[in-house]
Amino acid sequence: MSAVRVVLTGATGFVGSRVLHALTSTAHDTGRTFSVRALGRSATAPDSAPPGVTWVSVDLTDRASLRKAASGADVLIHLASRISGDDAECAAVNVDGTTALVEEAVHWGVDRIVHLSTSAVYGPGPHRGIAVNGIVPAPVSPASRTRLAGETPVLAAAGTVLRPGLVLGAGDRWVVPALAELLARVPARWDGGRGLLSVVDVDDLARLIATLAVSPAAPPPGVHHASHPVPVSNGDLMAELAALDVLPKVEDGADWSWDACLDRLRTVPGRTSERQFALLAQDHWYASESIWPAASCPPGPGPLARLAAAAPWYRSFLTG
């Protein structure tokens, strides 16, 4: 099989660093060789990077720096995004930067684009098992609004857009840390722990992205949900994190109604907002069965089964 020439953005991030390593095993499994050009603000490889990667300094807000970034490539994996800041700051990266990068890829004849978006584009919810295009997206934050807009140039180029839900694993600095803060503020089982969530382990997501990038079969174009096919209840997630000594155990009988949880949250100040609390505690799950078989990539045992491997990192991060 011919070598696959991959251009990757976001290679030093939570997901991108795993994709770098997943590319090695996926290429081996498919019998293909590959080369990777990692685009980022620094041209210096981090210590954890696998060998054989070419690091190129670019700035997604500077179109001139992107010229020839995709020259000679077969695949563009676009994982970089801005998740904080106002609309203009997020749009500069998530919309303008993505558009410029995709235009470069099209110009140089890149015939496969895999782009990472987010299920946060659907807005507050609750959402229960919806399919892609099952509801009209209604993003509420600058990051999610601009990430939705950034999907447009990818789709116009017949690319593959992935919308995962909550992503767990070593390096997660948002989901489990937010759960820890919320549990300290609202020390109870939230609405009985019934909320169902779309969740995926970061390494499983990385395997999916790498498989879509280098598999001999062309990936399906369009938007796809990219969580594990089986949703996870908030109660089961919190219980597993407690069993692994990542979070404290909720006292027996401490089942609070949703209204009681919100009342308590509003009286105890903290970093995580009421909207984010609802995202983590109430139904937010999206039908994610189709992309895994379409990519010939098994989804794995599920995010709860993967938590034990990430637990030491979470414990260290939360105590630090």
Number of C-alpha atoms within 10 A of each C-alpha: 8 9 13 19 21 25 27 23 24 20 25 21 14 20 24 23 20 21 28 23 18 21 24 16 14 23 20 12 11 13 14 16 16 17 16 19 20 26 25 20 14 14 13 11 17 12 7 9 14 12 10 10 15 14 20 19 14 20 15 24 18 14 15 12 13 21 15 14 20 26 16 14 21 21 23 26 25 23 21 24 24 17 16 12 12 11 15 13 16 23 23 18 24 29 25 20 22 27 21 20 24 24 19 19 27 17 12 16 15 22 15 23 26 26 23 22 28 19 25 24 21 22 19 17 15 15 17 17 16 14 15 18 10 11 10 10 17 15 18 14 18 20 26 26 22 26 27 22 19 23 23 16 18 24 18 11 18 16 24 23 24 24 21 23 24 25 24 25 24 17 16 19 14 13 14 22 17 18 22 19 16 24 19 15 18 21 20 22 25 28 19 17 21 16 23 25 26 28 27 28 26 25 23 27 24 22 23 24 29 25 25 27 27 25 19 15 12 13 21 16 18 17 20 24 26 30 32 29 21 20 24 22 23 23 19 15 20 24 20 18 23 14 13 19 14 26 23 16 18 17 10 8 9 13 17 18 15 17 11 14 20 16 12 15 21 13 10 11 10 14 9 16 14 14 12 16 17 18 22 23 24 24 22 29 30 29 21 24 17 13 24 21 10 14 19 14 18 14 22 17 12 18 26 18 11 18 20 17 12 17 18 14 15 25 15 10 15 14 7 6
